[in-house]
Amino acid sequence: CGWPTTVVWPIQSFESPVDFLTPVVPRSRSLAHCRSTAMATKLVLEKLKELDNEAEAEFDQQFPLVKSSSGASYYVNIGNAEEREFYTGEIESLKAIAHTAPGLAPRVLSSGFADDGKPYFISEYKHLTRLNGDSAKKLAVRLATELHSDKNASSQGFGFHVSTFCGNTRLKNGWYETWEDCYDALIGDLLDGHELSRGNKTLCEKGQL
């Protein structure tokens, strides 16, 4: 599941051969927008300096990949104010993955909102190479033994504490006593979103069976 329009987010294949998706949202070029973007960019650069621990560091601002004169690389994304919920879901998801299976996804290093409400996050930037048989097996083992392990089960049940998105379909999430209830709610949200967007009628009807 990704965002309304997406590009691949590279991640190192040895530890985490997974394609993560990041939002690419069309932006207006109005003066107000430019000022707002400049405000968020200034905040992000301040956060990068804090992370880099070098007061004199300079940054190549070719978002989303930002390179520091110190040699470090960061992934940076800035959204629109109306995308707050999108970003919150993505950030919390990445944090949860990093907690349960370190290295399987980039670590979120900084996140928040600018004064005008624009969301941002800064994470590790890891390069992705082609998935092969060995790395696919390692991924499968890590998914089974770490990400989906009983030892990482939440005491609140099955689900997630914030809404997330599959494409442009909002998944309400929440907590459920059983996996069946959680899965039923998940599929229900997907079908409702698909139906509202006038998706495949046959698919929606089969999903209700």
N, C-alpha and C positions, 0 to 999 in steps of 0.2 A: 504494500500500500504506500502511496506517495502523496503528492500535492497536485493541485489542478494542472499545472504545467511543470514538467520536471526535467532536471539534468542529473547525470550520474555523479554521485559524490564518491571520490576515490578513497579506498581504504586498503591498507596493506594486506595482501592475500595470504601471507604465511600464517598470521594470527587470526585474521578476520576476512575471509574471502567472500564478502557480502557487498552488494551494491545498495548503498543508502541513497535516498532521494531527497532533494532539496528544492524549495520553492523558487520558481522564476515567475514573477507576477508583472504584467505590463504596468509601467509607471508613466504618469503624465509628465509633461515637461514644463508645467507652469512655474512661475517664479516662486509661488508659495511652496510648491513641491521641492524645488531646488533648495530653498532655505531650510525646509524641514529635513531633507536628506543631509544637508551640511551639518545640522545640529546633531543628528544621530551619528554621523561619521566622526565628528569631533569626540563624542563620548566613547566611541569604539576605539579610537586612537589612544585616548587616555587609558582605557582598560588594557590595551596592548602593551603600553609602556609599563604598566604595573606588572603584567605577566612576564614581560621580558627582563625585568630587573636591570634594565640599562636606561638611565635617564636620557642619554644622548642617542639612543637607538633611532634609526630612520626606517621607515616602512614603505615598501612598494605596494601602493594601494590598488592593485589590480584584483578587486573583489571577484570571486570569493577567496581566491588564494592570495594571502598576504605574506610576503617575505620580509623578515627583519634583517637589518645590517649585522645583527649578531649571529645570523645563520639559521635561526629558527623559522619555521613555517607554520602558519595558522590558517584555519578555515573560518571565514567571517561571512555572516549573512545578516542583512538588515531588511526588515519587512515594513509594510504599511500598518498604520494604527488599527485598521480593521482586521488585520491578520494575527492579532494578539493570541487568540485561542489556538490557531494553527501552530504558532511558535511554541506556546506553552506545552502543547501535546508532544511536539517533536523533542523539545528539550527534556521534559520529564521522562519520555521513553528512552532517550539516549542515556540519561542518568541511571535509569533502572537497569538497562543492559550492562552498563559499566560496573554497577554494583554486584550483579549476579554473575557476570562472565567478563572479568577485566580483559581488555584488549580486543573484545569481539566487535566493538564499535568505538569510534573516536570519543575521547573524554571531553565533556563540555567544560571549558575553562572559565568562562564568564558568560553571563546572560542577564537580561533585564529589559528595561524600557527607557527610552529617552523622555525628556520633559514633555514632548508633544505626543507621547504614547506609542512611538514607533518601537517595535520589538527588535532585539538583536541577539545573536549569540556568537561566541567565539569558541572554537573547538580545535583539537589536534587536527592536523592535516596528514593523512596517511595515503601513500600511493598504492594503487590497486594494480596488480598484475593478473594475467589470465589464470582462471581457475583450472587446475588440473586434477587428476585422480587422487593424488595424495592430499592436496589441500582440501578437496571436497570431503574426503573421509574425516580429516581433522575437524572441519566445520561441523559435520554431522555429529561427531562424538561430543564436541563442545555444546552444541545445541541440546543434545539429549542429557548429558551429564552435568551441565552447569545451568544453562538458561532455563531449561524445563525440569530441573531436578526438584524432588520433593523437599530437599533441604532449603530451597529458596522460596518455598510456598509462603504466601502471605497469611497472617493470622486472621485477616479480614475476609478471606475466602477467595473466590475467583473473580478476576476483573482488573480494573485499573482506576486510579483515583482522579484522573482528569479525562476530558474528552480528547479523542484523537480523530484523525481523518484518513479515509481511504479514498484517494482521488479527491473530489470535492464533496464527498459524503461524510457528514459528521457522525461519529460514533459516540453515543452518549456515555457509554461505559458505566462504571459503578461497581458495586460488589455483590456477588451472588454466592449462595451456599454451595451450589454444585456447578461443575463444569457444563453440564447440560443446559442449565438455566442461563449461564453466561454466554454460551455459544448461541443459544436461541435468541437472546437479546442482540447479539452481534449481527447475526444473519438478518434479524428483523430490521435493524437500522439500515443495513445495506440494501435490503429489498425496498424499504420505504423510500430511501434516497433515490434508488434506481427508478422507482415508479414515479416519483415527483418530477424527475428529470425526463420523463416520458421515454424510459428505456425499453428494452425488449419485453413486450407484454407476455410472451410465452414463458420467458425466464422467470418473471415475477410470479406468474400463476403456478409454475412448478415449485418455486420456493415456498409457497404457502401450503403445499401438500404435507 
